[in-house]
Amino acid sequence: MMSRNYFSAFAAVLVAIAMAAMSTPAPAREAAGADLLSPVSVQAALDSAYVQFKDLKEGANADYIPALAKVDSNIFGIVLVTTDGRVYTKGDVTSEVSIQSISKVFTMAKVIEEQGPAAIESNMGVDATGQVFNSINAVEQYKGAEMNAMVNPGAITATSMVSGSSREEIWNKILDYYSDFAGRKLSVNQEVFKSESETNQRNQAIAMLMYAYGHIKADPLRATDIYTEQCSVNVNAKDLATMAGTLANGGTNPLTGKVVLQSSYVPNVLAVMATAGLYDDSGKWLYTTGLPGKSGVGGGIIAVSPGKFGIAVISPPLDAAGNSVKAQKAIAAVSNALGGNPYAVTPTSRGK
Ligand code: GLU
């Protein structure tokens, strides 16, 4: 009996490996970095990270936006989307959280798409501030310059730069753009939007300063309001992974085939994510993973392995820097298992 079970389990594994190998076209697998990205390896990496970190109890939900404190802390989902359009999931991939600061990436992309990369560089800069995401000192230091679109002053400025003749037109453009990245129509979490609108006085002050220094040229309070709404867009882990996968795939959504961002602009977006995507721990994150990433206080993190995959994890409890504890650990484990670090190169020759 024992040996028959053992034999059938062994046969099942062989069949699974053979089927997996057949289901992925050979050239795609080669392009994606050989067998490290085979379906069996990817699913195994997700499964193992999930098991390893699911019971971790560190961190706490953000509570400076009251509605975020009420989100279920146990949500834990991992999704990886390859550039050839395969989707791998583990855990809770249907629960939605507000996108929060991850939205900053896609509004910056929208501005770059409309005005080119120089507009971002000259309006808010592309340098790390070394200060918290809503720092007023960081604005004062260089009169609103020499920062980036991943911290609030730069992000609200980016939102103010999206073109449109009315609030409605600008908003629809932003939401449609996020939806193109996600491959489905996204919507706003009205409870979070209301809660954050009632408590966003600091962001209003930041926007006023950016206006005073000439970086925001539109109405700063309207820009803050639109920014607050963009942070309230609901996403699940698959949405986020598809958004990251679109960046990994040179700006073309790997599931819908839609060109969302011109490929030549993608490196600009990834560079700012790499520099400032995980708040004050951006350097630590890059040191560990090599991946451009972006976190949000809703509990999501996205990361991009260029040419290979986008990955996203949602788990609301955050560490002191504001990054999801489980998401950081799970993404690092999965990516490192799959050879996701773009800086990690195996030497191909020893020279002459
Ligand atoms: N809407 C949040 C704020 O501006 C976003 C913060 C975040 O996710 O980092 O405070």
Boltz pocket constraint, residues with backbone or C-beta under 6 A from the ligand:
constraints:
  - pocket:
      binder: B
      contacts: [[A, 99], [A, 100], [A, 101], [A, 102], [A, 133], [A, 134], [A, 152], [A, 196], [A, 203], [A, 227], [A, 228], [A, 231], [A, 295], [A, 296], [A, 297], [A, 298], [A, 322]]
      max_distance: 6.0
